[in-house]
């Protein structure tokens, strides 16, 4: 999230390659910020995990379709993709652990 708001070289490269720089970068950063806040509040953990899962699914899809696993142009050898998979798995685990929250939301 920090790198998206500061315009880090990697983020700018990724979103330029996807053809959605700067609005896609800023929009996904905002979505990640909202997910982070939701994950920190006990009543909205499941919603934060669901939003996080959606955002990271888009990132993984971008890697698998246009970007590739490694981004040698920015010195990445697949670490960003690996981190995306870790976030996906963690978000899915949190969502499963708090799934009842989605069903009883009032």
Backbone torsions as a table, in degrees:
resi	resn	phi	psi	omega
1	UNK	NA	-47.4	-179.5
2	UNK	-55.8	-44.2	-176.9
3	UNK	-67.7	-28.0	179.4
4	UNK	-72.2	-38.6	-179.1
5	UNK	-77.0	-26.4	-178.8
6	UNK	-91.8	-4.9	178.6
7	UNK	71.1	39.3	178.8
8	UNK	-58.5	148.5	-176.3
9	UNK	-52.1	-43.9	-178.6
10	UNK	-62.5	-45.8	-179.1
11	UNK	-64.2	-44.5	179.4
12	UNK	-62.0	-42.2	178.3
13	UNK	-60.8	-48.2	-177.7
14	UNK	-59.4	-51.4	-175.1
15	UNK	-74.8	-25.6	172.8
16	UNK	-68.1	-42.5	178.3
17	UNK	-62.3	-36.8	179.0
18	UNK	-78.1	-12.3	178.6
19	UNK	80.6	22.5	-178.4
20	UNK	-131.4	30.9	177.8
21	UNK	-87.8	134.2	2.8
22	UNK	-96.4	-11.6	-171.7
23	UNK	-66.7	-35.7	176.9
24	UNK	-66.4	-39.4	179.0
25	UNK	-65.3	-48.0	-179.1
26	UNK	-67.9	-42.0	179.0
27	UNK	-62.5	-43.0	179.3
28	UNK	-70.1	-32.3	175.4
29	UNK	-64.1	-41.0	177.4
30	UNK	-64.9	-43.4	178.1
31	UNK	-61.4	-40.4	177.8
32	UNK	-66.1	-38.2	177.9
33	UNK	-64.4	-44.7	177.6
34	UNK	-61.9	-44.4	178.6
35	UNK	-60.0	-40.7	-180.0
36	UNK	-62.4	-44.1	179.2
37	UNK	-64.6	-44.2	179.5
38	UNK	-62.3	-37.3	179.3
39	UNK	-67.1	-25.7	-178.1
40	UNK	-84.3	-15.3	-179.2
41	UNK	-101.2	123.3	-174.5
42	UNK	-52.8	-36.7	-177.3
43	UNK	-74.7	-14.2	-173.9
44	UNK	-124.7	16.8	-177.8
45	UNK	-56.4	-46.0	-177.7
46	UNK	-63.0	-37.2	179.8
47	UNK	-69.9	-37.1	175.3
48	UNK	-63.8	-41.9	178.7
49	UNK	-65.7	-39.2	179.0
50	UNK	-65.3	-44.6	178.0
51	UNK	-64.9	-42.8	177.8
52	UNK	-60.2	-42.0	178.6
53	UNK	-62.4	-40.3	178.1
54	UNK	-65.1	-45.3	-179.3
55	UNK	-64.0	-45.0	-175.9
56	UNK	-73.4	-27.5	174.1
57	UNK	-63.5	-39.7	175.7
58	UNK	-63.0	-40.1	178.5
59	UNK	-64.4	-44.2	179.0
60	UNK	-64.1	-41.9	178.0
61	UNK	-61.4	-40.4	177.6
62	UNK	-61.5	-41.0	177.9
63	UNK	-65.1	-42.2	-175.2
64	UNK	-76.4	-22.2	-176.3
65	UNK	-103.5	-47.0	-173.3
66	UNK	-116.6	-37.8	-170.9
67	UNK	-83.8	-40.0	-171.4
68	UNK	92.4	167.2	-178.2
69	UNK	-69.9	-48.2	179.1
70	UNK	-101.3	147.8	178.2
71	UNK	-121.9	75.1	-175.3
72	UNK	-60.3	-23.6	179.7
73	UNK	-62.8	-23.1	179.2
74	UNK	-118.2	14.7	176.8
75	UNK	79.2	21.1	179.6
76	UNK	-101.1	131.1	179.6
77	UNK	-108.7	28.1	-179.7
78	UNK	108.7	0.8	-179.2
79	UNK	-64.3	-40.6	-179.9
80	UNK	-63.6	-39.7	177.6
81	UNK	-66.1	-42.2	178.5
82	UNK	-62.1	-42.0	177.9
83	UNK	-64.9	-36.3	176.7
84	UNK	-62.4	-40.1	177.6
85	UNK	-65.0	-39.5	178.2
86	UNK	-63.6	-44.7	178.7
87	UNK	-63.0	-40.6	178.3
88	UNK	-59.6	-48.9	-179.0
89	UNK	-64.2	-41.8	179.3
90	UNK	-67.0	-41.5	178.1
91	UNK	-63.2	-42.2	178.5
92	UNK	-64.1	-40.8	179.3
93	UNK	-64.2	-44.5	178.8
94	UNK	-63.7	-41.1	179.1
95	UNK	-62.8	-41.9	178.0
96	UNK	-64.4	-42.9	-178.9
97	UNK	-65.5	-28.6	-176.6
98	UNK	-116.2	22.0	-175.6
99	UNK	-59.8	-31.0	178.9
100	UNK	-60.8	-27.7	179.3
101	UNK	-63.1	-34.9	179.3
102	UNK	-68.7	-33.4	-175.7
103	UNK	-79.2	-28.7	-175.9
104	UNK	-108.1	17.2	-179.7
105	UNK	-64.9	130.1	-178.8
106	UNK	-121.0	NA	NA
